[in-house]
């Protein structure tokens, strides 16, 4: 028995409700189960329960054993004084609130069908990384769609909350916040934190002051990144000279990153941080106030055109300083641009939707995902191997969320597919 299973049983009322009584013998009528609470405090809030002849509105707390109330120190916490019903698997101890009054208790041990508990145990104890893999072929399309919708909604909500936190730290400046988020995506995982640190040191307002001079933008970014210390060729030296002036103007000397923060090992040259910084500089030079521009962009082709920029001449012939490439170095490819749309633009639109309380931006975010090719990675391949069709980034993003935050954590009780399999008789 787990507490999570009891939460599930209570939330969906999967127990025998005939002749419900407290452990003290008073009749119970459940009018409203309450809202599941994922934060601190009692497990369900605003429940409506009739006990005996009195109707109560308050909280419901759930434990495997009643004695856990005292083990968790709830009897010293006034937040639990409004608990109107204590739901337990086993009633092993009479429980009292901080004021000494007894908490009505409902014991479920003999009221839950064995098949429910057995199905739950069989599912969460599966050795496969995706616990429902053995039964996935029997799941109908409606249940699958519902599962994807829920997973994607959760993913967008979580990403949006991170962005809204950053927005608050940036004094509600959307351009600054998106500039920082965009930089992380130019880092493509391995160098994302270094890119983010770079944009925290150089605010967007400083970028705008020099956005009409690409050489100065490159100098500011490369110099602050700590990547101009050992370079030797003429172009690099011109950047060093520009950086010396900008360093003094923006007081960057003590904020400079270290070259060791950037990773080149095991990266394809197209993902070298030097090239990505050059591409980032070009984008900032030719696209002013990019967040506002994105809000006015309603289609994927327009978005791709917005990011279809070619870096400066030097970086069309170099992947890193002092080493000329044998072939012309391309700009941002289609896959890289789609990655930015998926991981920067879509979450930002979701956050903006919550911030403005306007669904149009969330709808647009979801629409963008549905019109982009699915990602290619080990998680998506795993779902495909199980016969799950993956038609767009909507599917791949939802399946990544499902695998990472439902399957890996064995949160089958919160998954529509898991819910369906546990209910099977």
Secondary structure, DSSP 8 states (H G I E B T S, - for coil): --HHHHHHHHHHT-S--TT-B-TTS-BEEEEE--EE--SSS-SEEEEEEEETTEEEEEEEEEEEETTHHHHTTGGG-GGGTTEEEEEEEE--S--B-TTS-B--EEE-TTTS-HHHHHHHHHHHT-SSSSTTGGGGGGS-HHHHHHHHHHHHHHHHHHHHHHHHHHHHHTTT-HHHHHHHHHHHHHTTTTTHHHHHHHHHHS-HHHHHHTTT-HHHHHHHHHHHTT-SSS--SHHHHHHHHHHHHHHHHTT-GGG---GGGS--TT--GGG-HHHHHHHHHHHHHHSSSHHHHHHT--SHHHHHHHH-----GGGGSEEETTEE-SS------HHHHHHHIIIIIHHHHHHHHHHHT-HHHHHHHHHHHHTS----SHHHHHHHHTT----SHHHHHHHHHHIIIIITTT-GGGSHHHHHHHH--
